[in-house]
Each structure stands twice: as structure tokens, then as C-alpha cells.
Amino acid sequence: MPVCKGCGEEADELVTVKVDGRNKRLCEECADLQREKAEVAEASEAVVQGMMGFKGRR
């Protein structure tokens, strides 16, 4: 059985997710968690840029 790179446990199926510019094979739970973390980071960055008046593109 394949082993998840996030939690280290065996999983039936692994999903490929891009994390910090690298592809990782994670189980569904870890993949969902990484997606949520990426969404929160993106939203918080947008808020900070809005407070600072940043008008450019990243």
C-alpha cells in the first residue's frame, strides 16, 4: 500500500497536490488540509496587501 507523505500512514489512494511549488502525494485528508491552508494563506495575504495599499501584481 502507498504511504502518505504528510501523515506517514498507509492509504488506499494518494492524490498529487502542489505544495510550496513541489508536487506531493498525499492522502485525501492531508490533501484537503493543504488546500485549506493555501486558501487561508492567500486570503490573509490579500488582506495585508489591501491594508498596505498594494496595487501591483504578485
Phi, psi and omega per residue, in radians:
M1 nan 2.510 3.111
P2 -1.240 2.649 -3.114
V3 -1.941 2.318 3.121
C4 -1.220 2.372 3.119
K5 -1.353 -0.300 -3.121
G6 -1.469 -0.926 -3.058
C7 -1.827 -0.284 3.111
G8 1.442 0.105 -3.136
E9 -1.673 2.764 3.100
E10 -1.304 2.506 -3.126
A11 -2.373 2.690 3.092
D12 -1.195 -0.732 -3.103
E13 -2.388 2.491 3.068
L14 -1.983 2.539 -3.135
V15 -1.987 2.409 3.097
T16 -1.522 2.162 -3.113
V17 -2.265 2.443 3.103
K18 -1.509 2.077 -3.117
V19 -2.184 2.079 3.131
D20 0.937 0.690 3.098
G21 1.424 0.051 3.133
R22 -2.136 2.570 3.091
N23 -1.501 2.293 3.082
K24 -2.228 2.534 3.090
R25 -1.726 1.963 -3.058
L26 -2.182 2.782 3.021
C27 -1.277 2.963 -3.078
E28 -1.031 -0.735 -3.116
E29 -1.108 -0.815 -3.135
C30 -1.180 -0.641 3.115
A31 -1.113 -0.758 3.097
D32 -1.088 -0.726 3.139
L33 -1.102 -0.745 3.124
Q34 -1.140 -0.681 3.107
R35 -1.108 -0.751 3.121
E36 -1.100 -0.751 3.112
K37 -1.064 -0.717 3.137
A38 -1.141 -0.704 3.124
E39 -1.131 -0.745 3.135
V40 -1.138 -0.749 3.136
A41 -1.099 -0.726 3.132
E42 -1.138 -0.755 3.138
A43 -1.148 -0.738 -3.131
S44 -1.184 -0.626 3.091
E45 -1.130 -0.700 3.122
A46 -1.118 -0.687 3.126
V47 -1.131 -0.784 -3.135
V48 -1.121 -0.743 3.117
Q49 -1.112 -0.645 3.104
G50 -1.138 -0.697 3.126
M51 -1.162 -0.595 -3.097
M52 -1.502 -0.132 3.134
G53 1.350 0.448 -3.128
F54 -1.235 2.194 -3.068
K55 -1.996 -0.052 -3.096
G56 -1.520 -3.078 3.093
R57 -1.777 2.657 3.120
R58 -1.489 nan nan
